[in-house]
Amino acid sequence: MPDLLRGLGVSAGTATGPAYRLADPPRLPAPRPVTDPDREVDRALAAIDAVGAEIGLRAAAAADEVSGEILRVQAALAVDRVLRDGVATAVRNGHEAPHAVAAVLAEHRSSLLAAGGRLAARAADLDDLRDRVVAHCLGVAMPALPAPGCPFVLVAVDLAPADAALLDPALVLAVVTSAGSFVSHTSILTRVRGLPTVVACGGALEIPDGTTVTVDGTTGRVTVGASGDQAPPPAPPPAPAGDHRGRTSDGHRVALLANIGSAAELDGAAVEGIGLFRTELLFQHHVDPPTLAEQAGAYAEVFAAMPDRQVIVRTLDAGSDKPLPFLREHDEPNPALGLRGLRVARRRGDILRTQIAAIAEAARRCTARVAVMAPMVTTVAEAAEFTALCRDAGLSTVGVMIEVPAAAVRAAEILQTVDFLSVGTNDLSQYTFAADRSSGELADLLDPWQPALLSLIALCAAAGAAVGRPVGVCGEAAADPAFAVVLTGLGVSSLSMSPAAIPAVRAALAAHTVDECRAAAQRALAAGSPAAARAAVTRV
C-alpha cells in the first residue's frame, strides 16, 4: 500500500504509533418469515429500549458536556414515536425485528443525507443506533475498542458517539477514519479530547494491524510504515506559573487563544483567552431558535470562565454544512455559495439581532473583554452594517472573519469599519481553491501550506499592520507549530486553536526569533507547492 495517505485533518496535532482497526459491527442475518408479529414487535421495541438506556447511561457518565449532549440527542432517538411506530408497521408487513429496525432507520438516514451538511453528518449516529439494536436483537455484543496492550492509533470506518465519548487519550494516540467530515461527531469529540484526527482518509482500512503510522491531524497526512524507532517529539516546556502568553524567543508577543464551542471544552485549560467561541452548539438541537435569555445564560457561562481575558464570540455560522431546522425555509441549489453565516440575516434578521442582544446582555454581567465577529463577510458594506448593529447594542469591539477571497483582497477597506480581522483558514481555502472542504479527494488543495492561501493571509496581516489593528487566524491550521511560526512571520497577531494544541505552539514560537519567523514566512511564500513550502520551513 502507499506510504502516504491523505484525508481531512479535523483535529490538530501529530502522533506516531501502531495502528489497530475497530472491528465491524454484526451483520444482518438472512431474513426469515415472521410467524408471531406481536412477539416480534415486542422484540424490536425491547432492543430499542435497551440500547437507548445504554446510551443514556453513557451520556450521564460522559466526562464533558459536549459528549454528554451528543449522546443525549442520540439516546432520544430511541424514544422517538415515529421510529417506534415505523418499526411496528415494518414488522407487521413481514420484516422480523432486526430487519424492520434497519429498514426504518435507512429511511431516516436517507432524509438526513438529502438535507446535507451537519444533518447529513448525523447519519452516522443512525448507523450506530441500527448496529446496536441489531446486535441486541441477535444477542451478540458490539465490537469493543481494540486493546493491544499499548498506546495505539485507532482506525475505523467511522466512530459512533458512544465509542468516541469513551476514547482515553492515555491509550488512543490518534484517530483515522475512512468516512466522516469536519462537522461529524467523531471530529467534534476527538477535538474535545485533543486527539490528532484524520477523516475521509482513503486507504485507511487497508493498513494492517500493528503497522506504525504517523498521523498529522492538521494537514490530513497519514504516513504508513514510519520507523518504530522514531523518538517522540520532546514535550513542550511548561509556561511560567500564571503566564500562558505566546512570544518569540526575543519577546515578540503573539496571543495564543482557544477555539471552543462551550465552557465545557475549556475544562481547566490554561489559556490566555478565547479567539473563537463557536455559538452553533447552542442552536443546533433546537426546533426553534433559542431565546435571548437562553443564549445570554450560555454566553455568560463562558465569559465567567475568562475573567479579565479576551473572548471573541462568532455569531451564528449556519447554512451549507451547518444546517439548522428553523432555517430550512427554502432549498438552495448550491448551499456553500448561498445563505450561510452572516447572510442568514438577509432572511432572518431577527435571529442575528437577538443573538447580538444576548451577547451584550451577558457581557454586561462579567469582566471578560468581550468582542464579537461575524462569519462569511464578503463586502465592506456588510462589515459596516454588522458593526453598526453591534455598537448600537453596546458592544464596543467588533470584527469580521475573512473566509472569502473578496474580503481578503479588500481587507484594508474593511478595517476602516471594524476593530479586527480573524482569518478562517478552512473556508478561505475552500473558496480560494474551489474545493469542497468536506472532500477527502481534494485534501491537497485544502492544505493550509498552499502558497496562494499564505499570500491572502499576508495581505490581511499587512492591512492590519498599516492601521495598527489586530489580525488573527482562528482556523485549526494555526495549531500546526511550524505553520504557526510562518503565520507569525507574516504578521499575524494572534493564533487560535484547540486548547490542547496551545502548549506545542507556544514552545515552537519560543524557539524562534521574530526575524527567523519572518524568514520562514518568506521561504513559504516563495515555494511552488504546499509540500515545498512545508519543506522550506521544517528542513532548515
C-alpha positions as CSV (number, residue, x, y, z in Angstrom):
1,M,0.0,0.0,0.0
2,P,1.2,3.6,-0.4
3,D,3.4,5.1,2.3
4,L,1.4,8.3,2.4
5,L,-2.4,8.6,2.7
6,R,-4.4,11.8,2.6
7,G,-7.6,12.8,4.2
8,L,-9.1,15.8,6.0
9,G,-7.3,16.9,9.1
10,V,-10.1,17.8,11.7
11,S,-8.2,17.8,15.0
12,A,-4.8,19.2,15.1
13,G,-1.6,17.6,16.4
14,T,0.8,14.8,15.4
15,A,1.1,11.3,16.8
16,T,3.0,8.1,15.9
17,G,2.1,4.6,17.0
18,P,0.9,1.2,15.9
19,A,-2.5,1.2,14.1
20,Y,-5.3,-1.1,15.1
21,R,-8.7,-1.2,13.4
22,L,-12.1,-1.3,15.2
23,A,-13.9,-4.4,14.1
24,D,-17.0,-4.2,12.0
25,P,-20.5,-4.4,13.7
26,P,-22.5,-7.6,13.4
27,R,-24.3,-8.1,10.0
28,L,-27.9,-8.7,9.5
29,P,-28.7,-12.3,9.1
30,A,-30.7,-13.7,6.2
31,P,-34.4,-12.7,6.5
32,R,-36.8,-15.2,7.9
33,P,-40.7,-15.2,7.8
34,V,-42.5,-13.6,10.7
35,T,-44.8,-16.1,12.4
36,D,-45.7,-14.1,15.5
37,P,-45.9,-10.3,14.7
38,D,-46.8,-9.2,18.2
39,R,-43.9,-11.1,19.7
40,E,-41.6,-9.7,17.0
41,V,-42.7,-6.1,17.7
42,D,-42.0,-6.6,21.4
43,R,-38.6,-8.0,20.5
44,A,-37.8,-4.9,18.3
45,L,-39.0,-2.4,20.8
46,A,-37.3,-4.1,23.7
47,A,-34.0,-3.9,21.8
48,I,-34.5,-0.2,21.1
49,D,-35.3,0.5,24.7
50,A,-32.2,-1.4,25.9
51,V,-29.9,0.5,23.5
52,G,-31.5,3.8,24.4
53,A,-30.9,3.1,28.1
54,E,-27.3,2.1,27.5
55,I,-26.5,5.3,25.5
56,G,-28.4,7.3,28.2
57,L,-26.1,5.8,30.9
58,R,-23.0,6.7,28.8
59,A,-24.4,10.3,28.4
60,A,-24.8,10.6,32.2
61,A,-21.3,9.3,32.7
62,A,-19.7,11.5,30.0
63,A,-16.5,13.3,31.1
64,D,-17.5,16.5,29.3
65,E,-20.7,18.4,28.4
66,V,-20.1,18.2,24.7
67,S,-20.0,14.4,24.8
68,G,-23.0,14.2,27.1
69,E,-25.1,16.4,24.9
70,I,-24.3,14.5,21.7
71,L,-25.1,11.2,23.5
72,R,-28.3,12.6,25.0
73,V,-29.6,13.5,21.5
74,Q,-28.7,10.0,20.2
75,A,-30.5,8.4,23.2
76,A,-33.6,10.5,22.5
77,L,-33.9,8.8,19.1
78,A,-34.8,5.6,20.9
79,V,-38.0,7.1,22.3
80,D,-38.9,8.8,19.0
81,R,-42.6,7.8,18.3
82,V,-42.1,8.0,14.5
83,L,-39.2,5.4,14.8
84,R,-41.1,3.1,17.1
85,D,-44.4,3.2,15.0
86,G,-42.4,2.7,11.8
87,V,-40.7,-0.4,13.2
88,A,-44.0,-1.9,14.4
89,T,-45.5,-1.3,10.9
90,A,-42.5,-2.8,9.2
91,V,-42.8,-6.0,11.4
92,R,-46.5,-6.3,10.6
93,N,-45.5,-6.0,6.9
94,G,-43.4,-9.1,7.2
95,H,-40.0,-7.9,8.5
96,E,-38.5,-9.6,11.5
97,A,-37.2,-7.3,14.3
98,P,-33.6,-6.6,13.1
99,H,-34.6,-6.1,9.5
100,A,-37.5,-3.9,10.5
101,V,-35.2,-1.6,12.5
102,A,-32.7,-1.5,9.7
103,A,-35.3,-0.6,7.1
104,V,-36.9,2.2,9.1
105,L,-33.6,3.7,10.1
106,A,-32.5,3.5,6.4
107,E,-35.4,5.8,5.5
108,H,-34.4,8.3,8.2
109,R,-30.8,8.1,7.1
110,S,-31.8,9.0,3.5
111,S,-33.7,12.0,4.7
112,L,-30.6,13.3,6.6
113,L,-28.3,12.7,3.7
114,A,-30.8,14.6,1.4
115,A,-30.7,17.5,3.9
116,G,-26.9,17.7,3.6
117,G,-24.3,19.4,5.7
118,R,-24.4,18.9,9.5
119,L,-27.6,16.9,9.3
120,A,-26.0,14.5,6.8
121,A,-23.1,14.1,9.2
122,R,-25.6,12.7,11.8
123,A,-26.4,9.8,9.5
124,A,-23.5,8.0,11.3
125,D,-25.5,8.3,14.6
126,L,-28.4,6.4,13.0
127,D,-26.0,3.8,11.7
128,D,-24.7,3.2,15.2
129,L,-28.2,3.0,16.6
130,R,-29.1,0.5,13.9
131,D,-26.0,-1.6,14.6
132,R,-26.6,-1.6,18.4
133,V,-30.2,-2.6,18.1
134,V,-29.5,-5.3,15.5
135,A,-26.8,-6.7,17.8
136,H,-29.2,-6.7,20.8
137,C,-31.8,-8.5,18.7
138,L,-29.3,-11.1,17.8
139,G,-27.9,-11.5,21.3
140,V,-24.4,-10.6,20.3
141,A,-22.0,-7.9,21.6
142,M,-21.0,-4.8,19.6
143,P,-17.2,-4.8,18.9
144,A,-15.2,-3.2,21.6
145,L,-12.3,-0.8,21.0
146,P,-9.0,-2.6,20.3
147,A,-6.9,-3.4,23.4
148,P,-3.4,-4.2,22.1
149,G,-1.8,-3.6,25.4
150,C,0.0,-0.4,24.4
151,P,-1.0,3.1,23.2
152,F,-2.2,2.9,19.6
153,V,-3.7,4.8,16.6
154,L,-7.4,3.8,16.2
155,V,-8.5,3.1,12.6
156,A,-12.2,2.7,11.7
157,V,-14.8,3.4,9.1
158,D,-16.2,6.0,11.5
159,L,-16.7,6.3,15.2
160,A,-20.1,6.3,16.9
161,P,-20.6,8.9,19.5
162,A,-20.9,6.2,22.2
163,D,-17.4,4.9,21.2
164,A,-15.8,8.3,20.6
165,A,-17.0,9.5,24.0
166,L,-15.0,6.7,25.7
167,L,-11.7,7.4,24.0
168,D,-8.9,7.6,26.6
169,P,-6.1,9.9,25.4
170,A,-3.7,7.9,27.5
171,L,-4.4,4.8,25.3
172,V,-5.6,6.2,22.0
173,L,-2.9,8.4,20.4
174,A,-4.8,9.4,17.3
175,V,-7.8,8.5,15.2
176,V,-8.0,7.8,11.4
177,T,-11.4,7.1,9.7
178,S,-12.3,6.3,6.1
179,A,-15.6,8.3,6.5
180,G,-16.6,11.4,8.3
181,S,-16.3,15.2,7.9
182,F,-15.2,18.2,9.8
183,V,-18.6,18.5,11.4
184,S,-19.1,14.8,12.2
185,H,-19.5,13.8,15.8
186,T,-16.2,11.9,15.5
187,S,-14.5,15.2,14.7
188,I,-16.2,17.2,17.4
189,L,-15.4,14.6,20.1
190,T,-11.8,14.0,19.2
191,R,-11.2,17.7,19.1
192,V,-12.6,18.0,22.6
193,R,-10.1,15.3,23.7
194,G,-7.1,16.8,21.8
195,L,-6.6,13.7,19.7
196,P,-5.0,14.2,16.3
197,T,-7.6,13.0,13.8
198,V,-7.8,12.5,10.1
199,V,-11.2,11.6,8.5
200,A,-12.3,10.7,4.9
201,C,-8.9,9.0,4.5
202,G,-8.9,6.7,1.5
203,G,-6.9,3.5,2.1
204,A,-7.1,3.8,5.9
205,L,-8.9,0.4,6.2
206,E,-6.1,-1.3,4.3
207,I,-3.5,-0.5,7.0
208,P,-2.5,-3.9,8.6
209,D,-2.9,-4.1,12.4
210,G,0.3,-3.3,14.2
211,T,1.7,-1.1,11.4
212,T,3.4,2.0,12.7
213,V,1.8,5.2,11.3
214,T,2.2,8.9,11.9
215,V,-1.0,10.9,11.9
216,D,-0.9,14.7,11.2
217,G,-4.3,16.0,12.2
218,T,-3.5,19.5,10.9
219,T,-2.5,18.6,7.3
220,G,-4.6,15.4,7.0
221,R,-1.5,13.3,6.2
222,V,-1.1,9.7,7.4
223,T,2.4,8.3,6.9
224,V,2.3,4.5,6.8
225,G,5.3,2.4,7.9
226,A,7.2,5.1,9.9
227,S,10.1,3.9,11.8
228,G,9.2,2.3,15.1
229,D,12.5,3.7,16.5
230,Q,11.4,7.3,16.0
231,A,11.8,9.2,19.2
232,P,8.6,11.1,20.1
233,P,8.8,14.9,19.9
234,P,10.0,16.5,23.1
235,A,7.3,17.7,25.4
236,P,6.9,21.5,25.3
237,P,8.3,23.2,28.3
238,P,5.7,24.4,30.8
239,A,4.8,28.0,30.8
240,P,5.8,30.0,33.9
241,A,3.1,29.8,36.6
242,G,0.2,32.1,35.7
243,D,1.8,33.1,32.3
244,H,0.2,31.4,29.4
245,R,1.1,34.0,26.8
246,G,2.8,33.3,23.5
247,R,6.0,35.1,22.5
248,T,9.0,34.5,20.3
249,S,12.4,34.0,21.9
250,D,13.2,37.7,21.6
251,G,9.9,38.7,23.2
252,H,7.6,39.5,20.2
253,R,4.1,38.8,21.5
254,V,1.6,36.6,19.7
255,A,-1.6,35.9,21.6
256,L,-2.4,32.1,21.8
257,L,-6.1,31.7,22.2
258,A,-8.6,28.8,22.3
259,N,-11.3,27.7,19.9
260,I,-14.3,26.4,21.8
261,G,-18.0,25.6,21.4
262,S,-18.9,25.7,25.1
263,A,-17.5,26.4,28.5
264,A,-17.1,22.6,29.0
265,E,-14.3,22.5,26.3
266,L,-12.1,24.7,28.5
267,D,-12.0,22.0,31.2
268,G,-9.4,23.9,33.2
269,A,-7.1,24.5,30.2
270,A,-4.5,27.2,30.7
271,V,-5.3,29.7,28.0
272,E,-4.9,33.5,27.8
273,G,-8.2,34.0,26.1
274,I,-10.7,32.7,23.5
275,G,-10.2,33.6,19.9
276,L,-13.2,31.7,18.6
277,F,-16.3,31.0,20.6
278,R,-18.5,29.0,18.2
279,T,-22.1,29.5,19.1
280,E,-23.6,26.8,16.8
281,L,-23.7,24.2,19.6
282,L,-26.4,26.2,21.4
283,F,-28.6,26.4,18.2
284,Q,-28.1,23.0,16.5
285,H,-30.6,20.9,18.6
286,H,-33.4,23.5,18.6
287,V,-36.5,23.2,16.5
288,D,-37.0,26.9,17.2
289,P,-34.2,29.5,17.8
290,P,-33.1,29.6,21.5
291,T,-34.5,32.6,23.3
292,L,-32.5,35.7,24.3
293,A,-32.4,34.5,27.9
294,E,-31.2,31.0,27.0
295,Q,-28.4,32.5,24.9
296,A,-27.4,35.1,27.4
297,G,-27.1,32.3,30.1
298,A,-24.8,30.2,27.9
299,Y,-22.6,33.1,26.9
300,A,-22.3,34.3,30.5
301,E,-21.0,30.8,31.5
302,V,-18.1,31.1,29.1
303,F,-17.5,34.8,29.9
304,A,-17.3,33.9,33.6
305,A,-14.6,31.4,32.9
306,M,-12.4,34.1,31.4
307,P,-12.3,37.0,33.9
308,D,-10.4,40.0,32.6
309,R,-9.4,38.0,29.5
310,Q,-10.4,38.3,25.8
311,V,-13.4,36.3,24.5
312,I,-14.2,36.7,20.8
313,V,-17.7,35.4,20.0
314,R,-18.6,34.4,16.5
315,T,-22.2,35.0,15.7
316,L,-24.2,32.1,14.3
317,D,-22.4,30.3,11.5
318,A,-25.2,28.4,9.9
319,G,-26.1,27.2,6.5
320,S,-24.3,24.9,4.0
321,D,-22.6,22.2,6.1
322,K,-24.3,23.5,9.3
323,P,-28.0,23.5,8.5
324,L,-30.5,24.2,11.3
325,P,-34.1,23.1,11.3
326,F,-35.5,26.6,11.8
327,L,-33.5,28.0,8.8
328,R,-34.6,25.4,6.2
329,E,-37.2,27.6,4.7
330,H,-36.1,27.2,1.1
331,D,-33.9,24.7,-0.7
332,E,-30.8,26.2,-2.3
333,P,-29.1,24.7,-5.4
334,N,-25.6,25.4,-4.0
335,P,-25.7,25.9,-0.2
336,A,-22.0,26.5,0.2
337,L,-22.4,29.6,-2.0
338,G,-25.8,30.6,-0.6
339,L,-27.3,31.9,2.6
340,R,-24.8,30.9,5.2
341,G,-23.0,32.8,8.0
342,L,-23.9,36.5,8.1
343,R,-26.1,36.1,5.0
344,V,-28.7,34.2,7.0
345,A,-29.7,37.7,8.3
346,R,-31.0,38.5,4.8
347,R,-34.0,36.4,5.6
348,R,-33.9,36.1,9.4
349,G,-32.5,39.3,10.7
350,D,-34.4,38.7,13.9
351,I,-32.0,35.8,14.8
352,L,-28.9,37.9,14.4
353,R,-30.4,40.9,16.4
354,T,-31.5,38.5,19.2
355,Q,-28.1,37.0,19.4
356,I,-26.3,40.3,19.5
357,A,-28.6,41.5,22.2
358,A,-27.9,38.3,24.2
359,I,-24.1,38.6,23.9
360,A,-24.4,42.3,25.0
361,E,-26.5,41.3,28.0
362,A,-24.1,38.6,29.1
363,A,-21.1,40.9,28.6
364,R,-22.6,43.4,31.0
365,R,-22.5,40.8,33.8
366,C,-18.8,39.9,33.6
367,T,-15.3,41.2,33.5
368,A,-14.2,39.3,30.3
369,R,-13.2,41.5,27.4
370,V,-15.9,40.5,25.0
371,A,-15.6,41.0,21.3
372,V,-17.9,39.8,18.6
373,M,-17.3,38.9,15.0
374,A,-19.4,37.8,12.0
375,P,-18.7,34.9,9.7
376,M,-18.9,34.9,5.9
377,V,-18.5,38.6,5.5
378,T,-17.8,39.5,1.8
379,T,-18.1,43.3,1.4
380,V,-17.2,46.5,3.1
381,A,-20.9,47.3,3.3
382,E,-21.7,44.0,5.1
383,A,-18.9,44.7,7.6
384,A,-20.2,48.2,8.2
385,E,-23.8,47.1,8.8
386,F,-22.7,44.4,11.2
387,T,-20.5,46.8,13.1
388,A,-23.4,49.3,13.5
389,L,-25.7,46.6,14.8
390,C,-23.2,45.6,17.4
391,R,-22.3,49.1,18.5
392,D,-26.0,50.0,18.8
393,A,-26.4,47.1,21.2
394,G,-23.5,48.3,23.4
395,L,-20.7,46.0,22.1
396,S,-17.6,48.2,21.6
397,T,-15.2,45.7,19.9
398,V,-16.4,44.3,16.6
399,G,-14.6,42.3,13.9
400,V,-15.3,40.1,11.0
401,M,-14.0,36.8,9.7
402,I,-12.1,36.6,6.5
403,E,-13.3,33.5,4.8
404,V,-14.0,34.8,1.3
405,P,-11.2,35.9,-1.2
406,A,-13.2,39.1,-2.0
407,A,-12.9,40.1,1.7
408,A,-9.2,39.3,1.8
409,V,-8.3,41.5,-1.1
410,R,-10.4,44.3,0.5
411,A,-9.0,43.8,4.0
412,A,-7.6,47.4,4.2
413,E,-11.0,48.9,3.4
414,I,-12.9,46.5,5.7
415,L,-10.5,47.6,8.5
416,Q,-11.8,51.1,8.2
417,T,-15.1,49.9,9.6
418,V,-14.1,47.1,12.1
419,D,-11.7,46.8,15.0
420,F,-10.0,43.5,14.0
421,L,-10.0,40.6,11.5
422,S,-9.9,36.9,12.1
423,V,-8.9,34.6,9.2
424,G,-10.8,31.3,9.0
425,T,-8.3,29.1,7.0
426,N,-10.7,26.2,6.4
427,D,-13.3,28.2,4.5
428,L,-10.8,30.6,3.0
429,S,-9.1,27.6,1.5
430,Q,-12.4,26.2,0.3
431,Y,-13.4,29.3,-1.5
432,T,-9.9,30.2,-2.8
433,F,-9.4,26.8,-4.4
434,A,-13.0,26.0,-5.3
435,A,-12.5,22.8,-3.3
436,D,-15.3,21.4,-1.0
437,R,-13.8,21.3,2.5
438,S,-15.6,18.0,3.2
439,S,-13.9,16.2,0.2
440,G,-11.0,13.9,1.2
441,E,-10.1,13.6,-2.5
442,L,-9.3,17.4,-2.6
443,A,-7.3,17.4,0.6
444,D,-4.2,18.6,-1.3
445,L,-5.9,21.7,-2.4
446,L,-7.2,22.4,1.1
447,D,-3.6,22.1,2.5
448,P,-3.1,25.3,4.6
449,W,0.5,25.5,3.3
450,Q,-0.8,26.4,-0.2
451,P,1.3,29.5,-1.2
452,A,-1.8,31.2,-2.6
453,L,-3.5,30.9,0.8
454,L,-0.4,32.3,2.5
455,S,-0.5,35.2,0.2
456,L,-4.1,36.1,1.1
457,I,-3.2,35.8,4.8
458,A,-0.2,38.1,4.3
459,L,-2.4,40.6,2.6
460,C,-4.7,40.7,5.6
461,A,-1.9,41.0,8.1
462,A,-0.2,43.8,6.2
463,A,-3.6,45.7,6.1
464,G,-3.8,45.3,9.9
465,A,-0.3,46.5,10.5
466,A,-0.8,49.6,8.3
467,V,-3.6,50.8,10.6
468,G,-2.5,49.3,13.9
469,R,-5.4,46.8,14.2
470,P,-5.0,43.1,15.0
471,V,-5.4,40.3,12.5
472,G,-5.6,36.8,13.9
473,V,-6.0,33.3,12.5
474,C,-8.7,31.1,14.0
475,G,-8.6,28.1,11.6
476,E,-7.2,24.9,13.1
477,A,-4.2,25.3,10.8
478,A,-2.9,27.6,13.5
479,A,-2.4,24.5,15.7
480,D,0.5,23.3,13.5
481,P,3.6,24.5,15.3
482,A,5.6,25.0,12.1
483,F,2.7,26.8,10.4
484,A,2.3,29.0,13.5
485,V,5.9,30.1,13.0
486,V,5.0,31.1,9.4
487,L,1.9,32.9,10.4
488,T,3.8,34.9,13.0
489,G,6.3,35.8,10.3
490,L,3.5,37.0,8.0
491,G,2.5,39.5,10.8
492,V,-0.5,37.7,12.3
493,S,-1.0,39.0,15.8
494,S,-3.0,36.1,17.4
495,L,-3.4,32.4,16.8
496,S,-6.5,30.5,18.0
497,M,-6.8,26.7,18.2
498,S,-8.0,23.7,20.2
499,P,-6.8,24.2,23.8
500,A,-4.8,21.0,23.8
501,A,-2.7,22.3,20.9
502,I,-1.6,25.5,22.6
503,P,1.5,24.2,24.5
504,A,3.2,22.9,21.4
505,V,2.6,26.1,19.5
506,R,3.9,28.2,22.5
507,A,7.1,26.1,22.5
508,A,7.6,26.5,18.8
509,L,7.3,30.3,18.9
510,A,9.6,30.4,21.9
511,A,12.3,28.6,19.9
512,H,12.5,31.3,17.2
513,T,13.2,35.0,17.0
514,V,10.7,37.1,15.1
515,D,13.2,37.6,12.4
516,E,13.5,33.9,12.0
517,C,9.7,33.7,11.7
518,R,9.7,36.3,9.0
519,A,12.4,34.5,7.1
520,A,10.4,31.2,7.3
521,A,7.3,33.0,6.0
522,Q,9.2,34.4,3.0
523,R,10.5,30.9,2.2
524,A,7.0,29.5,2.3
525,L,5.6,32.3,0.2
526,A,8.2,31.7,-2.4
527,A,7.6,28.0,-2.7
528,G,5.8,26.5,-5.6
529,S,3.6,24.0,-3.7
530,P,2.4,23.1,-0.2
531,A,5.0,20.3,0.1
532,A,7.8,22.7,-0.9
533,A,6.5,25.4,1.4
534,R,6.5,23.0,4.3
535,A,9.9,21.6,3.5
536,A,11.4,25.1,3.1
537,V,10.4,25.8,6.7
538,T,10.8,22.5,8.5
539,R,14.1,21.3,7.0
540,V,16.1,24.4,7.6
